[in-house]
Amino acid sequence: MAKMKQQRAKVAEQARQHRSPTLENRRARHEYHILESLEAGLALSGTEVKSVRDGGASIGESYARFRDGEAWLVGMHIPPYKQGSFSNVDAARPRKLLLHREQIEHLQSRVQEKGLTVVPLRLYFTRGMAKVQLGLARGKKMWDKRADVAKRDVEREIARHAR
């Protein structure tokens, strides 16, 4: 029994060490109020997956667009894979988001409200598949951003005095 626990602990430690690359969109949290979030699959070609695993993707300028009952991630930049040849695809092409029809319809109806958009928050791999955490977001005004910075400063001061 103890030997099995040791093996499980060893496997868990190896999984933590080989953690899949995660790409955060910190700018989205600064510029938007995130109302909802959900996970979506991302349809990528083989060389795109390798390039993302090398850490070459950028999701800072991207957003989701809905067309013909499908969701697409527009503005995501994945540079061509260095060892790829003819199989490399356009770096800025729209990429299909893999969502259920109900999820697409829900997001599409919410985006039609004034001031809402869908932005990617994180890009990561789960069991070998590329996933994107999407956030339904409303843009912040300038005073909202200043209030967030002031709140962060106050929390930092409190933490500093608590030490």
C-alpha positions, 0 to 999 in steps of 0.5 A, a space after each residue: 500500500 505504501 509503495 503504491 502511494 509512493 508511485 502515485 506521488 512520483 507520477 504526480 511530481 513528474 506531471 508537475 515538472 512536465 506541465 504544459 505551457 500556459 499562455 496568459 492574457 494579462 492585458 484582458 484582465 486589465 482592460 475588461 471586466 470578465 463576466 463569465 468564462 468557459 473553456 473551448 477547444 482550439 483547432 490547430 495544425 500539427 506545426 502550430 501545436 509545436 510552435 505553441 509548445 515552444 512558447 511562440 504564440 500571442 493572444 494579446 490582440 485576439 478576440 472571438 467572432 461568430 460566423 455561420 453558427 461557428 466561433 472563430 478566434 481572430 487575431 491570434 498570432 502563432 509564428 511558423 514552426 522553425 523545423 516545419 516546411 510546406 506544412 506551415 500555415 499563415 501565422 495570423 489566420 483565424 482559428 476555429 473554436 470548438 464549442 457546443 452549439 448551445 454555448 455558441 448561441 449563448 455567447 453570440 446572443 450575449 455579444 449582441 448586447 452593447 459593449 460585450 465581447 469574447 476575449 481569450 484569457 489563457 491558452 494551455 494544453 490538457 491531455 495533449 489538446 489545445 484549450 482556450 479559456 474564453 471570457 465574456 467581457 465588458 470594456 473598462 473605462 479609464 476610471 475603472 482601471 485607475 480604481 483597480 490600480 489604487 485597490 491593488 496598491 492599498 492591498 499591497 500596503 496592507 500586506 506589507 504592514 501585516 508582515 
